[in-house]
Amino acid sequence: MAFNTNTDIWLAGAFAAFSVDILVYPLDTIKTRIQSPDYKKLYTDNGKANKALFRGLYQGIGSIILVTLPSSGAFFTTYEALKYTLNDAMPPNSTLFMPQPVINAVSSGGAELVSCAILTPAEVIKQNAQVVQKDIKGVSPTLQVLKEFRRNPLRLWSGYTALAGRNLPFTALQFPVFEHLKSYFIQKRQKQKGGKVDGIVERASITAMSAGIAGSGAAWITTPVDVIKTRMMLSAGKHDQASKETKDIGKLLTEGLASKSSKGIFETAREIAKNDGITGFFRGAALRAVWTALGSGLYLGVYEGGRFYLEDSRKAKEGDPIMQKDWSNTKIGIGPSRSQGEGVRKSAWQDE
């Protein structure tokens, strides 16, 4: 992050999200339909997938593009800022110690909470639009879904807890593994090339490969939460009205509205277990692992490539900020630090 501004991080994250949305969205649509409670009724004939499963694969993409751009920028800006802050708080700057995988997990978790708050309404609209049967010609599936939320737009945030509950463990699993694999592959490449990794494409490729491996494993493990999240968001778009309006945002985020169709996390989980058994929680797991491997690889690969491109452009235009800094008043040598107070103390092994 040494040469990147927050604007650089935001732009790189937004461009990465746009690339993924365009290229991987059809697989996400198929995954949503497979996880839908109406999958067997609408998308299969005698146990085999029918044409409806593969029709209108870009339904609802408009809303998700509009919102994932700011949400992805917010994620990466928060992630990089938290990671930098936590690393800076480690020894010798303080006595606090936190392993690097924990730092990566905490940073990605905090970033997800921010991102999910922005993303939830678009995710609800998107998933409901993905399963709309296009009976009315010329009418956008997204507009059909929006009509269902006119009376109570707050329903768009039902499922926030399920979305965060899926994304938090996903990123907590993915990012430590991703950062470890990236460091491993970079070090291996440096040994092969005599200590240097050249070029934006090479660095982005290493990032994409690491992210794909880490993302596919995390996606498979967190599929049960993803199925619950999908069912909750689809139920939020059903036409039946709530028995009463609610202004309790906390209750709305965890349970949705008190209606026949809008269900909470535990009720949704019980319904899946009752109707589909344990296998119902892993519906679409293989497809999700594949598209997450592609999506995560492309997402983080494009992000890293974009970040390095903006960094190199900034350095070429403005020069190296480290070399331009005024070091005349900088004291070099042993002195007090935040962890040591006014003097330098010996380590425990030195006192022996």
Secondary structure, DSSP 8 states (H G I E B T S, - for coil): -TT--HHHHHHHHHHHHHHHHHHHHHHHHHHHHHHSTTHHHHHEETTEE-GGGGS-TTTTHHHHHHHHHHHHHHHHHHHHHHHHHHHHTSTTS-S----HHHHHHHHHHHHHHHHHHHHHHHHHHHHHHHT----STT--HHHHHHHTTSS-GGGGGTTHHHHHHHHHHHHHHHHHHHHHHHHHHHHHHHHHTTS----HHHHHHHHHHHHHHHHHHHHHHTHHHHHHHHHHHHHHT-SS--SS----HHHHHHH--SSSS---HHHHHHHHHHHH-GGGGGTTHHHHHHHHHHHHHHHHHHHHHHHHHHHHHHHHHH--HHHHS--TT---SS---TTTTTS----HHHH-
